[in-house]
Every structure is written in structure tokens, then in C-alpha cells.
Amino acid sequence: MPDQKSRTVVEAHKLRAMAARAMLLHGSRRTTRELGRATTALVVASIVAGAALMVAVFAATKVTGLF
């Protein structure tokens, strides 16, 4: 069975790794909730822009088909 000192070292390493992973994924200024809100708005804006682009391409194909 590992002694208390090695167990403490392993737990400290696990804590530092979790903190580093959280900072890498979420940044140091934003909480996960704020990040979720920004991501949701970005996804909605991307979907709207994609739909507008598809409508523009469809309309351009129809117009060029008339001539």
C-alpha cells in the first residue's frame, strides 16, 4: 500500500492537471456558463448565415437559368 507522502503527491498532480485542463478548455477569464452562452449565440448566428448563403446561391442559380 502506498505511503501517505506518495498519495499526496499523486493527488496534487491530479489537481494541477485538472486546473490546467480547465484553463486550456475554458480560458482564464470566462466561466463555463459564460462560455456556453457565447457558443450558443455563435452557433445560431452561423446557422442563420448559412441559410442566407444557401438562399442566395439558390436564387442566383434560378436567375442564371432564366437567361
N, C-alpha and C positions, 0 to 999 in steps of 0.2 A: 504494500500500500504506500502511495507517495506521501512524503512528509509534508508538513504544513507550508514550508517555505516554497517548495516547488508548486504546490497547488495555488498559492498566492501569485506566483509569477505567471502561471497559466491564465488565471482569472484576470490579471492586469493586462496581459496581452490580448485576451478576448475583448475586454472593454475598449482598449485602444483601437483594435481592428474595427469594432462596431462604430466607434465615433468617426474613424477615418472613412468608412464606407458611407455613413450618413452624410458627411460633408461632401464627399465626391458626388453622391446622387442628388442631394438637395441644395447644395451650396451653403455658405455660412450665413447669409442674410435672410433667407426665406425659411419659413416653417413648412412642413409638408402640406398643411391646409392651404397656405397661400400659393404654393406651387401648383396644387390641384386646380385652384381657381384660374390661374393664368393658363394652364394647359387646356382646360375646358374651353376657354374663350378662344384660344388659338385653334383648336380643333373645329369649332363651329365656324370661325372665320375662314378656315381652309376649305371646308365643305361648301360654304356659300360661294367662295371664289371659284372653286372647281365647277360648280353648277353653272355659274355665269359664263365661264370659259366654254363649257360644253354647248350652251345655248348659242353663244357667238359662233362657234365652229359650225353648228347645225344650220344657223341662219346664213352663214357665208356660203355653205355648200348649196343650199337651196337657191340663193341669189345667182351664183355662178351657173347653176343648172338651167336658169331661165334664158341665158344668152346663148 
